[in-house]
Amino acid sequence: MTATPITRSRRQRGITLLEMLLVLGLLVAIAAIAMPSVNRPLETYRLRKSGDLIRAEWAKARAKAMESGRTYVFRYEPDADGYQIEPWYSDEDYLESSELTSVSGFGTSVTAPTPLVFDQASVAAMKQLPEDIVFFAGETEQEARALLAAQGTASLVNQDTTMSAPIFFYPDGTSSTAKLFIKSNRERYIKLTLRGLTGVVYVSDFLTAEQVE
């Protein structure tokens, strides 16, 4: 009479390989369905963070220009995530250089300025937006001061021609008037608007492709 329970326990079935595969397939399907709902809040966070990041970078560039008395420039890589802020060296910087050399000729001695040595430490390295966020498009108003400054392209330490047109931040606290769009890989956008007279930056709510066009 006591042997019956032992026999039944030995006859209990284990999980077969086919059953394990079915369970794993079900879990994968559930994960695939749930993934968009998980990624959407993360995408929203990254896009919002990118807008706040560029607003903060523009505020820093404006502050640096006012503190140093030198114009600063913001540029970015179109359809990519890289951007850079660097000081703008005009021809006046060369003329006002304190390092002079003596040049002699025909019995006269003339003191001439040596080429200005750029302060590489003051040039920010290339930075990136958060993952899956890129610069989409930008527009800068062509005012006279910016056109005059932009003629001296050799003034930029970074000569990469794939970068965008410069956005200027001047020592008097003003800046270029500009618009800049950034987008996520799901075609959602944020617009940043820079007011030239005040240097104030406005960040929009999330936009669709139709609203950007």
DRENMAR-600726 format. One record per atom (N, C-alpha, C): x, y negated, z negated; residue in three letters. Coordinates in Angstrom, 2 decimals. Last residue first. Example, Ala and Ser with C-alpha at 12.3 -4.5 7.8 and 13.67 -1.06 7.14 Angstrom:
DRENMAR-600726
<node <12.85,2.25,-7.08>,SER> <node <13.67,1.06,-7.14>,SER> <node <12.90,-0.03,-7.87>,SER> <node <13.19,5.69,-7.80>,ALA> <node <12.30,4.50,-7.80>,ALA> <node <13.20,3.30,-7.80>,ALA> 
end
This chain:
DRENMAR-600726
<node <7.76,-71.63,41.28>,GLU> <node <7.69,-72.09,42.67>,GLU> <node <6.78,-73.32,42.75>,GLU> <node <7.12,-71.18,38.62>,VAL> <node <8.42,-71.74,38.95>,VAL> <node <8.41,-72.30,40.36>,VAL> <node <4.62,-70.03,38.73>,GLN> <node <4.76,-71.32,38.07>,GLN> <node <6.09,-71.98,38.37>,GLN> <node <5.21,-67.59,39.98>,GLU> <node <4.33,-68.54,40.64>,GLU> <node <4.44,-69.94,40.04>,GLU> <node <6.74,-66.29,38.03>,ALA> <node <7.38,-66.69,39.29>,ALA> <node <6.53,-67.73,40.03>,ALA> <node <5.81,-67.72,34.82>,THR> <node <5.81,-66.68,35.83>,THR> <node <6.50,-67.20,37.08>,THR> <node <7.33,-68.72,31.69>,LEU> <node <6.72,-69.02,32.98>,LEU> <node <6.75,-67.79,33.88>,LEU> <node <7.14,-69.51,28.25>,PHE> <node <7.44,-68.54,29.28>,PHE> <node <6.65,-68.85,30.55>,PHE> <node <7.65,-73.04,27.58>,ASP> <node <7.16,-71.72,27.24>,ASP> <node <7.52,-70.77,28.38>,ASP> <node <10.75,-74.99,27.82>,SER> <node <9.35,-74.65,28.13>,SER> <node <8.94,-73.34,27.48>,SER> <node <12.61,-77.29,26.04>,VAL> <node <12.55,-75.89,26.47>,VAL> <node <11.09,-75.51,26.65>,VAL> <node <14.38,-80.29,26.46>,TYR> <node <13.08,-79.65,26.25>,TYR> <node <13.12,-78.24,26.82>,TYR> <node <16.82,-82.38,25.06>,VAL> <node <16.55,-81.17,25.85>,VAL> <node <15.18,-80.61,25.46>,VAL> <node <18.16,-85.66,25.34>,VAL> <node <17.24,-84.74,24.69>,VAL> <node <16.92,-83.58,25.63>,VAL> <node <19.66,-87.69,26.35>,GLY> <node <20.34,-86.42,26.11>,GLY> <node <19.47,-85.39,25.42>,GLY> <node <18.58,-90.13,27.09>,THR> <node <18.65,-89.81,25.66>,THR> <node <19.44,-88.55,25.36>,THR> <node <18.89,-90.25,29.86>,LEU> <node <19.03,-91.46,29.06>,LEU> <node <19.24,-91.15,27.58>,LEU> <node <18.43,-87.62,30.90>,GLY> <node <19.72,-88.28,31.01>,GLY> <node <19.91,-89.45,30.06>,GLY> <node <17.05,-84.80,29.57>,ARG> <node <16.78,-86.21,29.81>,ARG> <node <18.09,-86.99,29.77>,ARG> <node <16.70,-81.61,30.80>,LEU> <node <17.65,-82.50,30.13>,LEU> <node <17.36,-83.94,30.54>,LEU> <node <14.81,-78.77,30.42>,THR> <node <14.82,-80.11,31.01>,THR> <node <15.71,-81.02,30.16>,THR> <node <14.58,-75.41,31.21>,LEU> <node <15.19,-76.39,30.32>,LEU> <node <15.26,-77.72,31.06>,LEU> <node <12.21,-72.83,31.49>,LYS> <node <12.79,-74.04,32.09>,LYS> <node <13.35,-74.94,31.00>,LYS> <node <12.19,-69.36,31.83>,ILE> <node <12.13,-70.49,30.90>,ILE> <node <12.81,-71.67,31.60>,ILE> <node <10.43,-66.47,33.15>,TYR> <node <11.32,-67.61,33.24>,TYR> <node <11.13,-68.55,32.05>,TYR> <node <10.42,-63.10,34.30>,ARG> <node <9.86,-64.11,33.43>,ARG> <node <10.89,-65.22,33.29>,ARG> <node <11.29,-60.82,35.72>,GLU> <node <10.76,-61.99,36.42>,GLU> <node <9.94,-62.91,35.52>,GLU> <node <12.58,-58.94,34.31>,ARG> <node <11.17,-58.68,34.58>,ARG> <node <10.48,-59.91,35.18>,ARG> <node <15.07,-59.84,33.68>,ASN> <node <14.99,-58.87,34.77>,ASN> <node <13.55,-58.47,35.09>,ASN> <node <14.52,-63.41,33.16>,SER> <node <14.78,-62.05,32.71>,SER> <node <14.68,-61.10,33.89>,SER> <node <16.07,-66.63,33.82>,LYS> <node <15.03,-65.61,33.99>,LYS> <node <15.50,-64.27,33.44>,LYS> <node <16.17,-70.21,33.68>,ILE> <node <16.79,-68.92,33.40>,ILE> <node <15.69,-67.87,33.46>,ILE> <node <16.56,-73.32,35.26>,PHE> <node <15.70,-72.16,35.00>,PHE> <node <16.58,-70.95,34.69>,PHE> <node <16.92,-76.74,34.61>,LEU> <node <17.60,-75.46,34.75>,LEU> <node <16.63,-74.34,34.39>,LEU> <node <17.31,-80.12,35.51>,LYS> <node <16.41,-79.02,35.20>,LYS> <node <17.17,-77.72,35.46>,LYS> <node <18.63,-83.34,34.43>,ALA> <node <18.71,-82.04,35.10>,ALA> <node <17.60,-81.11,34.64>,ALA> <node <20.48,-86.17,34.39>,THR> <node <19.10,-85.72,34.28>,THR> <node <18.99,-84.44,35.09>,THR> <node <23.58,-86.33,32.61>,SER> <node <22.84,-86.14,33.85>,SER> <node <21.39,-85.80,33.51>,SER> <node <23.57,-88.53,29.73>,SER> <node <23.96,-87.33,30.46>,SER> <node <23.30,-87.34,31.84>,SER> <node <24.73,-90.58,26.95>,THR> <node <23.83,-90.24,28.05>,THR> <node <24.35,-89.01,28.78>,THR> <node <26.73,-91.12,25.14>,GLY> <node <25.58,-90.36,24.68>,GLY> <node <24.57,-90.02,25.76>,GLY> <node <29.01,-92.25,26.10>,ASP> <node <28.02,-93.17,25.53>,ASP> <node <26.75,-92.47,25.07>,ASP> <node <30.48,-90.18,27.29>,PRO> <node <30.85,-90.64,25.94>,PRO> <node <29.82,-91.57,25.31>,PRO> <node <28.24,-87.83,28.98>,TYR> <node <29.11,-89.00,28.94>,TYR> <node <29.38,-89.46,27.50>,TYR> <node <28.03,-84.92,30.69>,PHE> <node <27.71,-85.49,29.39>,PHE> <node <28.74,-86.60,29.11>,PHE> <node <26.79,-83.56,33.77>,PHE> <node <27.71,-84.41,33.03>,PHE> <node <27.14,-84.84,31.68>,PHE> <node <26.86,-80.60,35.47>,ILE> <node <25.96,-81.44,34.67>,ILE> <node <26.85,-82.23,33.70>,ILE> <node <28.13,-79.69,38.71>,PRO> <node <28.30,-80.03,37.29>,PRO> <node <27.14,-80.84,36.72>,PRO> <node <26.82,-76.95,40.63>,ALA> <node <27.19,-78.37,40.53>,ALA> <node <27.25,-78.76,39.06>,ALA> <node <28.07,-73.63,39.71>,SER> <node <27.05,-74.62,40.09>,SER> <node <27.63,-76.03,40.13>,SER> <node <30.76,-71.67,41.11>,MET> <node <30.03,-72.25,40.00>,MET> <node <29.05,-73.30,40.53>,MET> <node <32.31,-70.94,43.20>,THR> <node <31.04,-70.23,43.06>,THR> <node <30.20,-70.78,41.91>,THR> <node <34.72,-72.20,43.07>,THR> <node <33.68,-72.85,43.88>,THR> <node <32.34,-72.11,43.81>,THR> <node <36.76,-72.72,40.43>,ASP> <node <35.91,-71.70,41.03>,ASP> <node <34.74,-72.36,41.76>,ASP> <node <38.63,-74.23,39.07>,GLN> <node <38.34,-74.60,40.46>,GLN> <node <37.44,-73.59,41.17>,GLN> <node <38.91,-75.53,36.01>,ASN> <node <38.38,-74.34,36.66>,ASN> <node <37.93,-74.71,38.07>,ASN> <node <39.58,-78.18,35.62>,VAL> <node <40.60,-77.15,35.42>,VAL> <node <40.18,-75.86,36.11>,VAL> <node <38.66,-80.83,37.73>,LEU> <node <38.24,-79.67,36.95>,LEU> <node <39.37,-78.68,36.84>,LEU> <node <39.67,-82.68,39.42>,SER> <node <39.73,-82.99,38.00>,SER> <node <39.33,-81.81,37.14>,SER> <node <39.20,-82.11,41.99>,ALA> <node <40.47,-81.63,41.46>,ALA> <node <40.60,-81.90,39.97>,ALA> <node <36.90,-83.49,42.54>,THR> <node <36.78,-82.07,42.21>,THR> <node <38.07,-81.50,41.65>,THR> <node <35.92,-86.31,42.42>,GLY> <node <37.22,-85.82,41.97>,GLY> <node <37.15,-84.36,41.58>,GLY> <node <33.30,-86.74,42.99>,GLN> <node <34.25,-86.82,44.09>,GLN> <node <35.61,-86.26,43.69>,GLN> <node <31.87,-86.79,40.66>,ALA> <node <31.93,-85.52,41.38>,ALA> <node <32.89,-85.55,42.55>,ALA> <node <31.89,-89.47,39.92>,ALA> <node <32.71,-88.51,39.19>,ALA> <node <32.91,-87.22,39.97>,ALA> <node <30.08,-90.52,41.76>,LEU> <node <31.45,-91.03,41.71>,LEU> <node <32.37,-90.04,41.02>,LEU> <node <27.78,-89.10,41.11>,LEU> <node <28.35,-88.97,42.45>,LEU> <node <29.80,-89.43,42.47>,LEU> <node <27.32,-90.02,38.50>,ALA> <node <27.65,-88.62,38.72>,ALA> <node <28.28,-88.40,40.08>,ALA> <node <26.72,-92.71,39.02>,ARG> <node <27.87,-92.38,38.19>,ARG> <node <28.30,-90.93,38.38>,ARG> <node <24.38,-92.58,40.61>,ALA> <node <25.63,-93.13,41.15>,ALA> <node <26.84,-92.71,40.34>,ALA> <node <22.59,-89.43,40.50>,GLU> <node <22.75,-90.83,40.15>,GLU> <node <24.17,-91.28,40.49>,GLU> <node <20.84,-87.02,41.49>,GLN> <node <22.07,-87.60,41.99>,GLN> <node <22.12,-89.10,41.68>,GLN> <node <19.66,-84.65,39.16>,GLU> <node <19.42,-85.90,39.88>,GLU> <node <20.75,-86.55,40.25>,GLU> <node <19.85,-81.20,39.63>,THR> <node <20.42,-82.35,38.95>,THR> <node <20.19,-83.61,39.77>,THR> <node <18.54,-78.04,39.11>,GLU> <node <18.42,-79.27,39.91>,GLU> <node <18.93,-80.44,39.07>,GLU> <node <18.75,-74.45,39.45>,GLY> <node <18.91,-75.71,38.74>,GLY> <node <18.81,-76.89,39.68>,GLY> <node <17.96,-71.00,38.84>,ALA> <node <18.07,-72.16,39.71>,ALA> <node <18.21,-73.41,38.85>,ALA> <node <18.76,-68.80,37.07>,PHE> <node <18.00,-68.62,38.31>,PHE> <node <18.21,-69.79,39.28>,PHE> <node <20.99,-67.05,35.09>,PHE> <node <20.60,-68.37,35.57>,PHE> <node <19.93,-68.20,36.93>,PHE> <node <19.71,-64.14,33.33>,VAL> <node <20.61,-64.81,34.27>,VAL> <node <20.10,-66.22,34.55>,VAL> <node <19.63,-61.39,31.12>,ILE> <node <19.17,-62.76,31.37>,ILE> <node <20.19,-63.44,32.28>,ILE> <node <20.70,-58.95,30.33>,ASP> <node <19.56,-58.94,31.26>,ASP> <node <18.95,-60.33,31.48>,ASP> <node <22.04,-60.14,27.23>,GLU> <node <21.89,-59.07,28.23>,GLU> <node <20.59,-59.19,29.01>,GLU> <node <22.59,-63.73,26.90>,PRO> <node <22.26,-62.38,26.41>,PRO> <node <21.99,-61.41,27.55>,PRO> <node <25.19,-65.33,28.88>,LEU> <node <23.86,-65.28,28.30>,LEU> <node <23.62,-63.89,27.72>,LEU> <node <28.67,-65.94,28.20>,GLN> <node <27.58,-65.22,28.87>,GLN> <node <26.26,-65.38,28.11>,GLN> <node <31.48,-68.11,29.03>,LYS> <node <30.55,-67.47,28.10>,LYS> <node <29.42,-66.82,28.88>,LYS> <node <34.84,-68.77,29.59>,MET> <node <33.56,-68.42,30.20>,MET> <node <32.71,-67.66,29.19>,MET> <node <36.20,-71.00,27.10>,ALA> <node <36.25,-69.82,27.95>,ALA> <node <34.87,-69.56,28.54>,ALA> <node <36.60,-74.53,27.14>,ALA> <node <35.90,-73.35,26.64>,ALA> <node <36.04,-72.20,27.62>,ALA> <node <39.40,-76.38,26.66>,VAL> <node <38.53,-75.84,27.71>,VAL> <node <37.91,-74.56,27.21>,VAL> <node <41.20,-77.07,24.79>,SER> <node <39.91,-77.75,24.71>,SER> <node <38.93,-77.24,25.76>,SER> <node <43.45,-75.69,25.44>,ALA> <node <42.75,-75.25,24.23>,ALA> <node <41.37,-75.88,24.13>,ALA> <node <44.51,-77.03,27.59>,GLN> <node <43.79,-75.80,27.85>,GLN> <node <43.00,-75.32,26.64>,GLN> <node <44.72,-80.09,28.40>,ASP> <node <44.67,-79.40,27.13>,ASP> <node <43.84,-78.13,27.29>,ASP> <node <46.78,-80.86,31.14>,PHE> <node <45.46,-80.53,30.62>,PHE> <node <45.59,-79.77,29.31>,PHE> <node <48.91,-83.45,31.55>,VAL> <node <48.89,-82.05,31.15>,VAL> <node <47.53,-81.76,30.53>,VAL> <node <49.17,-85.57,34.34>,LEU> <node <48.55,-85.32,33.03>,LEU> <node <48.51,-83.83,32.76>,LEU> <node <52.26,-86.36,35.86>,PRO> <node <50.95,-85.67,35.92>,PRO> <node <50.43,-85.35,34.53>,PRO> <node <53.59,-89.50,34.71>,THR> <node <53.74,-88.09,35.07>,THR> <node <52.36,-87.46,35.16>,THR> <node <53.65,-92.83,35.96>,PRO> <node <53.04,-91.81,35.10>,PRO> <node <53.30,-90.41,35.62>,PRO> <node <56.73,-94.63,36.30>,ALA> <node <55.53,-94.04,36.89>,ALA> <node <54.95,-92.98,35.96>,ALA> <node <58.71,-97.44,36.50>,THR> <node <58.17,-96.44,35.58>,THR> <node <56.84,-95.94,36.12>,THR> <node <61.47,-98.16,38.48>,VAL> <node <60.02,-98.22,38.34>,VAL> <node <59.58,-97.11,37.41>,VAL> <node <64.20,-100.09,39.19>,SER> <node <63.76,-98.98,38.36>,SER> <node <62.27,-99.15,38.08>,SER> <node <66.25,-100.84,42.02>,THR> <node <65.15,-101.14,41.10>,THR> <node <64.79,-99.89,40.32>,THR> <node <68.11,-100.20,43.89>,GLY> <node <68.51,-101.11,42.83>,GLY> <node <67.40,-101.45,41.87>,GLY> <node <66.76,-98.36,45.52>,PHE> <node <67.17,-99.65,46.04>,PHE> <node <67.43,-100.65,44.92>,PHE> <node <65.24,-96.68,42.81>,GLY> <node <65.40,-96.78,44.26>,GLY> <node <65.74,-98.20,44.67>,GLY> <node <64.06,-94.44,40.29>,SER> <node <64.98,-95.49,40.75>,SER> <node <65.04,-95.49,42.27>,SER> <node <61.68,-93.85,37.88>,VAL> <node <61.99,-93.58,39.27>,VAL> <node <62.83,-94.74,39.80>,VAL> <node <61.01,-92.35,34.81>,SER> <node <61.68,-93.46,35.49>,SER> <node <62.07,-93.04,36.89>,SER> <node <57.79,-91.42,33.55>,THR> <node <59.12,-91.07,34.04>,THR> <node <59.70,-92.25,34.79>,THR> <node <55.62,-91.14,30.69>,LEU> <node <56.11,-91.85,31.87>,LEU> <node <57.49,-91.35,32.26>,LEU> <node <52.77,-90.39,29.01>,GLU> <node <54.06,-89.81,29.39>,GLU> <node <54.51,-90.41,30.71>,GLU> <node <50.31,-91.45,28.71>,SER> <node <51.38,-92.10,27.95>,SER> <node <52.75,-91.54,28.30>,SER> <node <48.00,-92.09,31.31>,SER> <node <48.83,-91.13,30.61>,SER> <node <50.00,-91.84,29.94>,SER> <node <46.37,-93.63,32.81>,GLU> <node <46.52,-94.03,31.42>,GLU> <node <47.37,-93.06,30.62>,GLU> <node <46.36,-92.36,35.23>,LEU> <node <46.94,-93.69,35.18>,LEU> <node <47.22,-94.13,33.74>,LEU> <node <45.01,-90.00,34.56>,TYR> <node <46.38,-89.94,35.03>,TYR> <node <47.07,-91.30,34.89>,TYR> <node <42.53,-91.02,33.87>,ASP> <node <43.28,-90.27,32.86>,ASP> <node <44.75,-90.15,33.26>,ASP> <node <41.58,-92.06,36.23>,GLU> <node <42.01,-92.99,35.19>,GLU> <node <42.81,-92.29,34.11>,GLU> <node <40.69,-89.85,37.63>,ASP> <node <41.95,-90.45,38.03>,ASP> <node <42.48,-91.42,36.98>,ASP> <node <39.36,-87.67,35.00>,SER> <node <39.26,-88.54,36.17>,SER> <node <40.64,-89.09,36.53>,SER> <node <38.44,-84.65,33.76>,TYR> <node <39.59,-85.55,33.86>,TYR> <node <39.49,-86.37,35.14>,TYR> <node <36.16,-83.38,31.55>,TRP> <node <36.30,-83.90,32.92>,TRP> <node <37.43,-84.92,32.94>,TRP> <node <36.18,-80.34,29.60>,PRO> <node <36.33,-81.80,29.75>,PRO> <node <36.56,-82.18,31.20>,PRO> <node <33.63,-77.77,29.93>,GLU> <node <35.02,-78.22,29.93>,GLU> <node <35.08,-79.75,30.04>,GLU> <node <31.78,-74.86,29.63>,ILE> <node <31.82,-76.28,29.31>,ILE> <node <33.28,-76.70,29.23>,ILE> <node <30.15,-72.32,31.53>,GLN> <node <31.35,-72.90,30.96>,GLN> <node <31.17,-74.39,30.70>,GLN> <node <28.62,-69.06,32.08>,TYR> <node <28.61,-70.53,32.08>,TYR> <node <29.85,-71.04,31.34>,TYR> <node <27.08,-66.12,33.53>,GLY> <node <28.22,-66.86,33.01>,GLY> <node <28.04,-68.37,33.06>,GLY> <node <25.18,-64.50,34.68>,ASP> <node <24.97,-64.90,33.29>,ASP> <node <26.09,-65.76,32.71>,ASP> <node <23.71,-65.21,37.94>,ALA> <node <24.57,-64.45,37.04>,ALA> <node <24.40,-65.02,35.63>,ALA> <node <22.52,-66.94,39.67>,ASP> <node <22.15,-65.52,39.76>,ASP> <node <23.09,-64.63,38.94>,ASP> <node <25.26,-69.21,39.42>,PRO> <node <23.92,-68.91,39.92>,PRO> <node <23.70,-67.40,40.09>,PRO> <node <27.04,-69.91,36.63>,GLU> <node <27.10,-69.04,37.79>,GLU> <node <25.67,-68.72,38.26>,GLU> <node <27.44,-73.38,35.60>,TYR> <node <27.01,-72.00,35.42>,TYR> <node <27.15,-71.22,36.73>,TYR> <node <28.75,-76.14,33.67>,ARG> <node <28.49,-75.45,34.94>,ARG> <node <28.14,-73.99,34.66>,ARG> <node <29.08,-79.26,32.17>,PHE> <node <28.51,-77.92,32.04>,PHE> <node <28.29,-77.36,33.44>,PHE> <node <31.58,-81.48,31.05>,VAL> <node <30.84,-80.92,32.17>,VAL> <node <30.35,-79.52,31.83>,VAL> <node <32.24,-84.65,29.44>,TYR> <node <32.26,-83.18,29.47>,TYR> <node <31.30,-82.69,30.55>,TYR> <node <34.28,-87.54,29.16>,THR> <node <33.13,-86.88,29.77>,THR> <node <33.32,-85.36,29.75>,THR> <node <35.49,-88.72,26.04>,ARG> <node <35.75,-88.14,27.35>,ARG> <node <34.50,-87.45,27.87>,ARG> <node <35.34,-89.40,23.41>,GLY> <node <35.41,-90.50,24.38>,GLY> <node <35.69,-90.01,25.79>,GLY> <node <35.03,-87.53,21.42>,SER> <node <36.34,-87.61,22.08>,SER> <node <36.48,-88.81,23.00>,SER> <node <32.37,-87.87,20.58>,GLU> <node <33.46,-87.87,19.60>,GLU> <node <34.82,-88.12,20.25>,GLU> <node <30.88,-87.71,22.92>,MET> <node <30.79,-88.92,22.10>,MET> <node <31.95,-89.00,21.12>,MET> <node <31.55,-85.13,23.82>,ALA> <node <31.81,-86.30,24.67>,ALA> <node <31.81,-87.58,23.84>,ALA> <node <30.62,-83.55,21.71>,LYS> <node <32.05,-83.58,22.02>,LYS> <node <32.40,-84.81,22.85>,LYS> <node <27.85,-84.00,21.93>,ALA> <node <28.56,-84.43,20.73>,ALA> <node <30.06,-84.52,20.97>,ALA> <node <27.37,-82.82,24.44>,ARG> <node <27.09,-84.25,24.24>,ARG> <node <27.84,-84.78,23.02>,ARG> <node <28.04,-80.18,23.84>,ALA> <node <28.79,-80.91,24.88>,ALA> <node <28.59,-82.41,24.72>,ALA> <node <26.09,-79.59,21.90>,LYS> <node <27.51,-79.58,21.53>,LYS> <node <28.34,-80.37,22.54>,LYS> <node <23.80,-79.71,23.48>,ALA> <node <23.93,-80.63,22.35>,ALA> <node <25.39,-80.72,21.90>,ALA> <node <24.32,-77.60,25.21>,TRP> <node <24.24,-78.97,25.74>,TRP> <node <24.37,-79.99,24.62>,TRP> <node <24.18,-75.48,23.38>,GLU> <node <25.44,-75.75,24.09>,GLU> <node <25.44,-77.16,24.67>,GLU> <node <21.50,-75.58,22.60>,ALA> <node <22.54,-75.83,21.61>,ALA> <node <23.88,-76.17,22.28>,ALA> <node <20.29,-74.92,25.05>,ARG> <node <19.98,-76.19,24.40>,ARG> <node <21.05,-76.55,23.38>,ARG> <node <21.34,-72.35,25.37>,ILE> <node <21.76,-73.41,26.29>,ILE> <node <21.44,-74.78,25.71>,ILE> <node <20.01,-71.07,23.17>,LEU> <node <21.47,-71.08,23.28>,LEU> <node <21.94,-72.21,24.18>,LEU> <node <17.32,-71.29,23.72>,ASP> <node <17.84,-71.98,22.54>,ASP> <node <19.37,-72.09,22.60>,ASP> <node <17.28,-69.62,26.01>,GLY> <node <16.88,-71.02,26.09>,GLY> <node <17.42,-71.83,24.92>,GLY> <node <18.10,-67.20,24.84>,SER> <node <18.92,-67.82,25.89>,SER> <node <18.58,-69.30,26.03>,SER> <node <15.97,-66.62,23.13>,LYS> <node <17.29,-66.86,22.56>,LYS> <node <18.20,-67.56,23.57>,LYS> <node <13.98,-66.12,25.02>,ARG> <node <13.85,-67.26,24.11>,ARG> <node <15.20,-67.63,23.50>,ARG> <node <15.09,-63.80,26.14>,LEU> <node <14.84,-64.97,26.97>,LEU> <node <14.71,-66.23,26.12>,LEU> <node <15.20,-62.07,23.94>,ARG> <node <16.43,-62.44,24.64>,ARG> <node <16.24,-63.70,25.48>,ARG> <node <12.44,-61.87,23.25>,TYR> <node <13.42,-62.38,22.29>,TYR> <node <14.68,-62.86,23.00>,TYR> <node <11.39,-60.70,25.54>,THR> <node <10.90,-62.01,25.10>,THR> <node <11.90,-62.66,24.15>,THR> <node <12.72,-58.24,25.48>,GLU> <node <12.95,-59.16,26.59>,GLU> <node <12.53,-60.58,26.21>,GLU> <node <11.57,-57.19,23.16>,LEU> <node <13.01,-57.41,23.21>,LEU> <node <13.37,-58.38,24.32>,LEU> <node <8.86,-56.96,23.85>,PRO> <node <9.26,-57.89,22.78>,PRO> <node <10.75,-58.19,22.79>,PRO> <node <9.28,-55.04,26.03>,ARG> <node <8.69,-56.35,26.25>,ARG> <node <9.02,-57.34,25.12>,ARG> <node <10.23,-52.57,25.13>,ASN> <node <11.14,-53.48,25.82>,ASN> <node <10.59,-54.89,25.95>,ASN> <node <7.96,-51.37,24.03>,VAL> <node <9.11,-51.64,23.16>,VAL> <node <10.02,-52.68,23.79>,VAL> <node <6.29,-51.10,26.15>,SER> <node <5.79,-51.87,25.01>,SER> <node <6.90,-52.19,24.02>,SER> <node <7.89,-49.44,27.79>,PRO> <node <7.58,-50.83,28.18>,PRO> <node <7.09,-51.68,27.02>,PRO> <node <7.98,-46.96,26.18>,MET> <node <9.15,-47.79,26.41>,MET> <node <8.81,-49.22,26.84>,MET> <node <5.74,-45.31,26.05>,ALA> <node <5.91,-46.31,24.99>,ALA> <node <7.03,-47.29,25.27>,ALA> <node <6.04,-43.65,28.24>,ILE> <node <4.86,-44.48,28.15>,ILE> <node <5.05,-45.62,27.16>,ILE> <node <8.43,-42.38,27.60>,ALA> <node <8.35,-43.18,28.84>,ALA> <node <7.15,-44.11,28.81>,ALA> <node <7.70,-41.03,25.26>,ALA> <node <8.71,-42.09,25.19>,ALA> <node <8.65,-42.99,26.42>,ALA> <node <5.89,-39.17,26.32>,ILE> <node <5.42,-40.16,25.35>,ILE> <node <6.39,-41.33,25.26>,ILE> <node <7.67,-37.70,27.92>,ALA> <node <6.54,-38.41,28.53>,ALA> <node <6.00,-39.50,27.60>,ALA> <node <9.34,-36.62,25.96>,VAL> <node <9.90,-37.52,26.98>,VAL> <node <8.79,-38.34,27.63>,VAL> <node <7.53,-34.99,24.59>,LEU> <node <8.17,-36.11,23.89>,LEU> <node <8.75,-37.13,24.87>,LEU> <node <6.91,-33.12,26.59>,LEU> <node <5.86,-33.97,26.04>,LEU> <node <6.44,-35.19,25.34>,LEU> <node <9.40,-31.90,26.90>,GLY> <node <8.80,-32.63,28.02>,GLY> <node <7.71,-33.57,27.56>,GLY> <node <9.65,-30.70,24.38>,LEU> <node <10.59,-31.75,24.78>,LEU> <node <10.03,-32.57,25.94>,LEU> <node <7.53,-28.84,24.57>,VAL> <node <7.50,-29.87,23.53>,VAL> <node <8.43,-31.03,23.90>,VAL> <node <8.46,-27.26,26.70>,LEU> <node <7.18,-27.96,26.81>,LEU> <node <7.08,-29.10,25.79>,LEU> <node <10.79,-26.24,25.62>,LEU> <node <10.86,-27.11,26.78>,LEU> <node <9.57,-27.89,26.96>,LEU> <node <9.73,-24.64,23.57>,MET> <node <10.62,-25.77,23.24>,MET> <node <10.70,-26.75,24.40>,MET> <node <8.35,-22.77,25.09>,GLU> <node <7.60,-23.65,24.20>,GLU> <node <8.44,-24.87,23.80>,GLU> <node <10.49,-21.50,26.35>,LEU> <node <9.48,-22.18,27.14>,LEU> <node <8.68,-23.16,26.29>,LEU> <node <11.80,-20.27,24.22>,LEU> <node <12.47,-21.34,24.97>,LEU> <node <11.46,-22.15,25.79>,LEU> <node <9.56,-19.74,21.39>,THR> <node <10.24,-19.34,22.62>,THR> <node <10.88,-20.55,23.30>,THR> <node <9.67,-19.38,17.98>,ILE> <node <9.41,-20.33,19.07>,ILE> <node <10.21,-19.91,20.29>,ILE> <node <8.64,-16.05,16.79>,GLY> <node <9.41,-17.27,16.75>,GLY> <node <9.04,-18.18,17.90>,GLY> <node <5.96,-14.22,15.23>,ARG> <node <6.68,-14.66,16.43>,ARG> <node <7.48,-15.92,16.15>,ARG> <node <5.93,-11.62,12.80>,GLN> <node <5.68,-13.03,13.10>,GLN> <node <6.54,-13.48,14.27>,GLN> <node <6.52,-9.03,12.03>,ARG> <node <5.89,-9.18,13.34>,ARG> <node <5.60,-10.64,13.69>,ARG> <node <7.46,-9.18,9.49>,ARG> <node <8.43,-8.87,10.54>,ARG> <node <7.85,-9.09,11.93>,ARG> <node <5.11,-9.58,8.13>,SER> <node <6.09,-10.67,8.20>,SER> <node <7.12,-10.43,9.27>,SER> <node <3.89,-7.03,8.37>,ARG> <node <3.30,-8.21,9.02>,ARG> <node <4.29,-9.35,9.15>,ARG> <node <5.57,-5.46,6.76>,THR> <node <5.46,-5.17,8.19>,THR> <node <4.89,-6.36,8.95>,THR> <node <5.07,-6.52,4.26>,ILE> <node <6.43,-6.61,4.82>,ILE> <node <6.39,-6.38,6.32>,ILE> <node <2.37,-5.90,3.80>,PRO> <node <2.79,-7.30,3.95>,PRO> <node <4.16,-7.45,4.59>,PRO> <node <2.57,-2.89,3.70>,THR> <node <1.82,-3.62,4.74>,THR> <node <2.24,-5.08,4.87>,THR> <node <3.73,-1.68,1.56>,ALA> <node <4.55,-1.84,2.78>,ALA> <node <3.87,-2.70,3.83>,ALA> <node <2.06,-1.21,-0.56>,THR> <node <2.91,-2.40,-0.66>,THR> <node <3.71,-2.65,0.62>,THR> <node <0.83,1.21,0.00>,MET> <node <0.00,0.00,0.00>,MET> <node <0.86,-1.26,0.00>,MET> 
end
